[in-house]
Amino acid sequence: MKASIGTPPVDIYGIIDTASDLVWTQCVPCDVCFNQIHPKFDPKKSSTYSEISCHSKKCQEWDQIHCSPLNSCNYVSGYTSGLSKGVLAKEKVTITSTSGQAVSFDIAFGCAHNNTINYNDHTTGLIALGLGPLSFPSQIGSKMFSYCLLPYGTEYTDPSITGKISFGNGSEVVGDGVVSTPFVAVGNQYYVTLEGISVGDTYVPFNSSRKVSMGNILIDSGSTLFALPPDFYNRLEVEVKKRISIEPMKNDTLLGNRLCYRTEITNDNGPLLTVHFDGADVELKPIQIFNQPVRGYDIYCFAIINHAKTELADLGDQGLYGNYVQANFLIGFDLETRMVSFKPTDCTKL
């Protein structure tokens, strides 16, 4: 997501993350940072920048803070891939409205000076879309938002095409083909209920008992893969393999135990999956569930994984619905009705 920050404004490009609550961008000086092609934000050059006092209410809204000797509110934010550390500050952020007008807000954000996260170089930080008080929707007072993510790899084949995100009025997901499912708020995150997945016309339930707990899967736009507990994944993989006549790769040291093929899986030779959320069936075509994890190599892997023995193992008997399978859907979050909506959409054409 593109926004601008400070006075004079500097463009920032944040990964949108429905599973986190703190907006941050890399700042000068940056002691340990990932590479970015865009200029880093320099707070000393902005007339509207101000650090947040460690004893303020705003500082206490973040759970991982400590006071510096100068009374700054120093934050730490942890992710699966690493940490972001810096100073909580207040700044003017500007985005463009649907009518083309610039709209500005004063928000609290993390001015990051130390990051062990390895984002791609087109990114400057993160736009948090969670339910916490410091998330972007919370701070701008938006009760709904929607986004449309590009298919994996589009940024490399045509960098001029961008995904879309909108907040407030006009961000509703409506029209033909829309399906909706209720979400449960757990730790300021959006959990929905996954009942099972059909491979072609074969239904695979989330649990063999066919009983599921409400809110058993996290909608996470900041993670890539669709991760499932071992028992469910193993039963699902059996059915997927049955419908692909090609022999999968075996014992590859780079790919581990992932289901991968040396032949491209297309809509002609792969299965259609239907994800059965509570009250909403979402269809995933083969090209949405197989992708190339290593650029430059003709290897195509299942975008759904067994989360055991991965960095996501802490999910236990729950799952994670990542951004690979969210691509080419207009996905809306209504924070008042507590619903998530999905509409099949060519996100390259919005």
Stockholm file with secondary structure:
# STOCKHOLM 1.0

chainA/1-350         MKASIGTPPVDIYGIIDTASDLVWTQCVPCDVCFNQIHPKFDPKKSSTYSEISCHSKKCQEWDQIHCSPLNSCNYVSGYTSGLSKGVLAKEKVTITSTSGQAVSFDIAFGCAHNNTINYNDHTTGLIALGLGPLSFPSQIGSKMFSYCLLPYGTEYTDPSITGKISFGNGSEVVGDGVVSTPFVAVGNQYYVTLEGISVGDTYVPFNSSRKVSMGNILIDSGSTLFALPPDFYNRLEVEVKKRISIEPMKNDTLLGNRLCYRTEITNDNGPLLTVHFDGADVELKPIQIFNQPVRGYDIYCFAIINHAKTELADLGDQGLYGNYVQANFLIGFDLETRMVSFKPTDCTKL
#=GR chainA/1-350 SS CEEEETTTTEEEEEEEETTCCCCEEEBSSCSBCCCCSSCCBCGGGCTTCEECBTTSHHHHTSSSEEECTTCBEEEEEEETTEEEEEEEEEEEEEEECTTSCEEEEEEEEEEEEEECCCCCTTCCEEEECSSSTTSHHHHHTCSEEEEECCCTTHHHHCTTCCCEEEESTTCCCCSTTCEEEECEEETTEEEECEEEEEETTEEEESSTTSCCCSSCEEECTTSCSEEECHHHHHHHHHHHHHTCCSCCCCSBTTTBTCCEESSCCCTTTSCCEEEEETTEEEEECHHHHEECSSTTSCCEEESEEECTTSTTGGGTTCEEECSTTTTTEEEEEETTTTEEEEEECCGGGC
#=GC SS_cons         CEEEETTTTEEEEEEEETTCCCCEEEBSSCSBCCCCSSCCBCGGGCTTCEECBTTSHHHHTSSSEEECTTCBEEEEEEETTEEEEEEEEEEEEEEECTTSCEEEEEEEEEEEEEECCCCCTTCCEEEECSSSTTSHHHHHTCSEEEEECCCTTHHHHCTTCCCEEEESTTCCCCSTTCEEEECEEETTEEEECEEEEEETTEEEESSTTSCCCSSCEEECTTSCSEEECHHHHHHHHHHHHHTCCSCCCCSBTTTBTCCEESSCCCTTTSCCEEEEETTEEEEECHHHHEECSSTTSCCEEESEEECTTSTTGGGTTCEEECSTTTTTEEEEEETTTTEEEEEECCGGGC
//
